[in-house]
Amino acid sequence: MSGEEAWSPRLAPRALGDSGPYVSELCIGTSPLGGMPAIYGYDVEAETAIATVEYAIEAPSITFLDTSNNYGSGESERRIGEAIRRVGGLPKGFVVATKADPAPGDREFSGARVLESFAESLDRLGLERVPVFYLHDPEAFDFDDLIAPGGPVDAMRELKRRGSVDVIGVAGGELDAMRRYVDTGAFDILLNHNQYTLLDRSADQLIDHAVGSGLAYVNAAPYASGLLAKPWVDRPRYQYREPSSDVLARTRRLQDVCASFDVPLAAAALQFSTRDPRVTSTVVGVSSPARVEQLVYNAATHIPSELWREIQEIKE
Ligand SMILES: NC(=O)c1ccc[n+]([C@@H]2O[C@H](COP(=O)([O-])OP(=O)(O)OC[C@H]3O[C@@H](n4cnc5c(N)ncnc54)[C@H](OP(=O)(O)O)[C@@H]3O)[C@@H](O)[C@H]2O)c1
């Protein structure tokens, strides 16, 4: 991605793939809402989580929410289901995405498990169907097993063929593994996380490859799980681990250059993703209604092109 044309935040929803639903550039990530203290270093109360989802569903500029069968061992989906009930059902055009996961502790991931995971998710969410369904973190399993006839990838295709979902995607981290799943031609969407941010752009070529292969690209974790948004007193994590001194030093430089333009680092970190025309939607983890408000504010904050030029100077 070269040149620093002044991009304005995109407000028009974009299609997820040729036949996909239209979604907002901002997507609410709900893994923190499932209560995952081991991942984020803190827990989230059920009522706070439910109120956060209600707030997001009613926020006019947000029409997309991301969850998964295994977030908080299903608690994220259950809390989303309760919020949907409390707001009287999903508004027209609001898109919920969830993901197929193996059974807790299971070292197998079969086609039958994908269908079972899907049914569990619909039951928890209280929905008849979901427009977007991903195969979650397949890199933990053998590629040949997952693409074998009757395996998980076939089960994903089957759900689409039946019309139980509109589009299917693959969601994971390991770049080479994601490229192999993109090359199966089975998927409409690629979701990758933590590797297209102000601190790590290692997914850049994979994004070109996926979009060039006709997939929609969804970019998750623009705050690198917290460091690019949270005050340091909160001991934020980087890619779910303690940040190294080198990462802290580069984050400090990013903070300083943003401060010199009176721009929150979180706004620059978010718009680094939303301003990229290859990114259909950006998934941000939140744990309170106030965070949803800040998300909309950060997406609309004006960022001068001089700041983008200076940010470009801070190399990986
Ligand atoms: N394999 C996969 O499919 C995969 C992997 C990773 C992520 N994802 C999806 O992407 C979502 C985003 O990833 P993530 O949540 O891990 O990382 P992230 O979006 O980079 O960062 C989330 C963290 O940033 C903090 N934050 C958010 N807004 C903030 C603000 N305005 N000021 C200060 N701190 C702020 C949140 O803190 P608070 O909790 O205090 O709000 C949370 O700890 C996930 O929730 C999930 O839906 C999918």
The ligand as an SDF file (V2000), in Angstrom:
LIG
                    3D

 48 52  0  0  0  0  0  0  0  0999 V2000
   -8.9650  -16.3330   15.0040 N   0  0  0  0  0  0  0  0  0  0  0  0
   -9.9470  -15.4390   14.9970 C   0  0  0  0  0  0  0  0  0  0  0  0
  -10.9810  -15.6120   14.3760 O   0  0  0  0  0  0  0  0  0  0  0  0
   -9.7740  -14.1480   15.7790 C   0  0  0  0  0  0  0  0  0  0  0  0
   -8.5850  -13.8750   16.4780 C   0  0  0  0  0  0  0  0  0  0  0  0
   -8.4830  -12.6590   17.1660 C   0  0  0  0  0  0  0  0  0  0  0  0
   -9.5790  -11.7710   17.1830 C   0  0  0  0  0  0  0  0  0  0  0  0
  -10.7180  -12.0990   16.5240 N   0  0  0  0  0  0  0  0  0  0  0  0
  -11.9070  -11.2030   16.5620 C   0  0  0  0  0  0  0  0  0  0  0  0
  -11.4500   -9.8670   16.5300 O   0  0  0  0  0  0  0  0  0  0  0  0
  -11.8590   -9.1690   17.7210 C   0  0  0  0  0  0  0  0  0  0  0  0
  -10.8070   -8.1430   18.0610 C   0  0  0  0  0  0  0  0  0  0  0  0
   -9.6710   -8.7460   18.5780 O   0  0  0  0  0  0  0  0  0  0  0  0
   -9.1880   -8.4520   20.0840 P   0  0  0  0  0  0  0  0  0  0  0  0
  -10.3620   -8.0080   20.8740 O   0  0  0  0  0  0  0  0  0  0  0  0
   -8.4720   -9.6170   20.5390 O   0  0  0  0  0  0  0  0  0  0  0  0
   -8.1190   -7.2910   19.9170 O   0  0  0  0  0  0  0  0  0  0  0  0
   -8.2250   -5.7040   19.6100 P   0  0  0  0  0  0  0  0  0  0  0  0
   -9.5110   -5.3620   18.9800 O   0  0  0  0  0  0  0  0  0  0  0  0
   -6.9760   -5.3450   18.9160 O   0  0  0  0  0  0  0  0  0  0  0  0
   -8.1150   -5.0570   21.0770 O   0  0  0  0  0  0  0  0  0  0  0  0
   -9.1400   -5.2330   22.0000 C   0  0  0  0  0  0  0  0  0  0  0  0
   -8.6540   -4.5770   23.2730 C   0  0  0  0  0  0  0  0  0  0  0  0
   -8.5760   -3.1610   23.0450 O   0  0  0  0  0  0  0  0  0  0  0  0
   -9.2000   -2.4690   24.0980 C   0  0  0  0  0  0  0  0  0  0  0  0
   -9.9110   -1.2810   23.5780 N   0  0  0  0  0  0  0  0  0  0  0  0
  -10.8720   -1.2420   22.6480 C   0  0  0  0  0  0  0  0  0  0  0  0
  -11.2670    0.0240   22.4290 N   0  0  0  0  0  0  0  0  0  0  0  0
  -10.5170    0.7970   23.2430 C   0  0  0  0  0  0  0  0  0  0  0  0
  -10.4400    2.2000   23.4880 C   0  0  0  0  0  0  0  0  0  0  0  0
  -11.2270    3.0650   22.8550 N   0  0  0  0  0  0  0  0  0  0  0  0
   -9.5640    2.6420   24.4240 N   0  0  0  0  0  0  0  0  0  0  0  0
   -8.7840    1.7500   25.1050 C   0  0  0  0  0  0  0  0  0  0  0  0
   -8.7990    0.4160   24.9350 N   0  0  0  0  0  0  0  0  0  0  0  0
   -9.6590   -0.0590   24.0060 C   0  0  0  0  0  0  0  0  0  0  0  0
  -10.2080   -3.4320   24.7000 C   0  0  0  0  0  0  0  0  0  0  0  0
  -10.2120   -3.1380   26.0720 O   0  0  0  0  0  0  0  0  0  0  0  0
  -11.5380   -3.2250   26.9250 P   0  0  0  0  0  0  0  0  0  0  0  0
  -11.8100   -4.6510   26.9690 O   0  0  0  0  0  0  0  0  0  0  0  0
  -11.1330   -2.5510   28.1820 O   0  0  0  0  0  0  0  0  0  0  0  0
  -12.5990   -2.5150   26.1540 O   0  0  0  0  0  0  0  0  0  0  0  0
   -9.6130   -4.8200   24.4240 C   0  0  0  0  0  0  0  0  0  0  0  0
   -8.8360   -5.2660   25.4840 O   0  0  0  0  0  0  0  0  0  0  0  0
  -12.0850  -10.2550   18.7420 C   0  0  0  0  0  0  0  0  0  0  0  0
  -12.9330   -9.7970   19.7690 O   0  0  0  0  0  0  0  0  0  0  0  0
  -12.7070  -11.3490   17.8670 C   0  0  0  0  0  0  0  0  0  0  0  0
  -14.0760  -11.0500   17.6380 O   0  0  0  0  0  0  0  0  0  0  0  0
  -10.8480  -13.2610   15.8100 C   0  0  0  0  0  0  0  0  0  0  0  0
  1  2  1  0
  2  3  2  0
  2  4  1  0
  4  5  1  0
  4 48  2  0
  5  6  2  0
  6  7  1  0
  7  8  2  0
  8  9  1  0
  8 48  1  0
  9 10  1  0
  9 46  1  0
 10 11  1  0
 11 12  1  0
 11 44  1  0
 12 13  1  0
 13 14  1  0
 14 15  2  0
 14 16  1  0
 14 17  1  0
 17 18  1  0
 18 19  2  0
 18 20  1  0
 18 21  1  0
 21 22  1  0
 22 23  1  0
 23 24  1  0
 23 42  1  0
 24 25  1  0
 25 26  1  0
 25 36  1  0
 26 27  1  0
 26 35  1  0
 27 28  2  0
 28 29  1  0
 29 30  1  0
 29 35  2  0
 30 31  1  0
 30 32  2  0
 32 33  1  0
 33 34  2  0
 34 35  1  0
 36 37  1  0
 36 42  1  0
 37 38  1  0
 38 39  2  0
 38 40  1  0
 38 41  1  0
 42 43  1  0
 44 45  1  0
 44 46  1  0
 46 47  1  0
M  CHG  2   8   1  16  -1
M  END
$$$$
